[in-house]
Amino acid sequence: MLYLFILIRTVGEYGTCIKQQYYFKTDEYHTDESASTYGTLLSLPDKVTRQQDYVFSDDLMSVWIRKKYGLLVSTLTERISQGALINLLKGDKAQPCDFREVITEVMTSRLIRRGNLSTEARTRRATNIKTDQSGTVTFSVLLLPFRTPSPLKHESLLPDLGEFYTLGLLSALAASCRKVQTALRDKARYISDSLKTHGIDITSLFLQPGDIPSAKRGSAISLTEQELRNRLSGKEYIRQRKFIRAILQSDSMLRYDAPEALMHFLLLLAETNLTPTQYHHWMSADIIPVHIYAIQDEFRYPCFDMLDRNMIGNYRASLLQFMRNAGINNELLSLIRYEDIQDNLSWKTRYFNDVEYSAKLQALMVVINASHDLLQLDGRQLYLAALAAKDARLQQLFEPLLFALPYDILERYAREHSLDYGTFYCQFMKNIYTPQNADRELLRRMILTMALHAAARYVAAYESNTAGKNTSGFDDVRSLFPETQRMSIHRKDSYTIKTQTYRLSYILLLLFTG
């Protein structure tokens, strides 16, 4: 039976709940450029005292997750869908606001997206959205592979609340796409039902092919504005009058032969904020479901091959247990193993992919083998600047991997010298960019070299599996899901989402900041 391990800290860095902040330039990997991990390391005291850990049983955590995260997912869904609906109805009145526009608005919500999105980029995204053979729009995102056993990064190797939040957020996004479409269809049906109660045939309000526009436009406008004055006042009167005038100024589809019937229609449109084009579309539109594949990229990067597969399996089992406890609908979100992608590849595709990986790794190793001068540099800024000059990709990944990788050699050294490993690790890494003496210098060089090799293997794996980064155009995700839209937790030309990572304290609260 698995337990969710939650650490309650009371002092220093470990005594606050920190929502990680992201800063970025236009790099490929969107790594920790603010140096928050290294800065945290420098701020730690020389001796890090281990505080008491509290372990909660499955039963207790299942009840807590069901209550708190069930509410969180529904709250996120409501906020995202309401924000998207408001933005859509404020947008281009000439557009039908179809499922592509709805999904694009939801998936680029400022509640979850990092960075700005231009009108051109938004239009391109909407145009690219298509349904698969089952009539579903699917998205795929690589994330949540595992937690590495690093004394600085993680105490528990099971997911934390921030990682659970990410799954809840993805589920809320898929649910919001349906909720907004349903809301638009309900508005259109409300208008249609209201017209029927007045005995109005909706088809009589729209021009048919060959019809000549009526000269009774003025009568319809006068009747509508008079009825508005009778019904409303203040800001709502001004808003609806402005909305109706905007419709009439750009109208090319309404008939004016029956001014009173048209008046009722225009008032209903103003009440619901729908244009004639949007009403006409959503009266007959189907609800297009959205499904998100959260793909655990646990075996995508060879630099983590040393990790225990049982640990990775327990991490995944904990995520799946959370999804069940939180009531996350598997019609909205699936947690996919990267092995499913690997198993789906033909032997021929595997062969050429391995050739591509080897070629890219060899080119990067040439750079690393010519970088011995880096070991002589004193200071973080000098080291990273010199590495960036040699290969910017290696520099972007170097420090995140430096602090994420497990180092058996450091554990052995600490054990042989009767040192507390956590304290020794933090002290050693504080001085990783400063040349040392004797054995410590040899260790320092070995760790720096291991991190460089890991960065090279990461880059080679990423580029050999990502379309546009390799010679064959191969994309590992689309090999399994060929019609999917790609999402990313990095800033690039795709749907980009914020993820939140928390160092936990006093966590028996609902961690939701929106």
Number of C-alpha atoms within 10 A of each C-alpha: 5 12 16 22 19 22 20 21 21 13 11 11 15 17 14 17 17 14 15 13 12 15 12 15 10 8 14 13 17 17 21 17 16 12 13 13 16 17 11 12 18 15 12 16 13 12 12 14 10 10 12 10 12 11 13 13 12 15 10 11 17 18 13 17 22 18 15 16 25 17 14 22 23 17 15 22 25 17 16 28 26 17 17 25 22 12 15 20 16 11 11 11 19 13 14 17 24 18 23 19 20 23 27 21 23 29 25 23 19 17 15 18 18 20 13 9 12 8 9 9 13 14 13 12 21 18 12 11 19 16 17 13 8 7 12 16 22 23 23 23 23 19 18 20 18 22 21 21 17 18 17 17 15 15 15 16 17 24 22 21 19 19 18 21 20 19 25 24 22 28 27 27 28 25 27 27 27 20 22 27 24 17 15 26 21 15 22 24 16 15 23 18 14 14 18 12 8 10 10 19 11 16 10 15 19 16 16 12 6 6 9 9 14 13 10 13 17 12 15 20 20 13 15 23 18 11 14 18 13 10 10 13 11 8 9 14 17 13 14 22 20 12 20 20 15 13 21 15 8 10 14 13 13 19 23 22 17 16 20 16 20 25 22 19 21 26 20 21 22 20 16 18 22 26 26 24 17 22 23 15 18 24 17 11 15 13 19 17 21 22 22 24 24 23 21 19 18 23 18 20 16 14 20 19 11 9 17 10 13 9 16 19 15 18 21 22 15 19 20 17 15 22 24 15 18 24 16 23 14 14 13 19 25 20 18 17 17 19 14 11 18 16 11 13 15 9 10 9 13 14 12 14 22 15 13 21 21 16 14 19 20 15 12 22 16 10 15 19 10 10 15 12 10 19 16 12 16 14 13 15 11 13 18 20 14 17 22 15 10 16 15 16 18 25 21 21 23 24 22 18 20 21 20 18 21 17 15 9 12 17 16 13 16 17 12 9 9 9 14 13 17 18 19 19 18 21 18 15 18 18 15 21 22 16 16 14 9 7 10 14 15 12 18 22 20 13 19 18 19 18 23 24 21 22 26 28 23 24 22 24 22 19 18 28 24 16 16 12 14 18 11 14 12 20 20 21 23 17 15 15 16 12 19 22 22 18 21 17 18 19 22 15 12 15 21 21 24 19 22 16 18 17 22 21 18 13 16 11 9 14 17 12 5 10
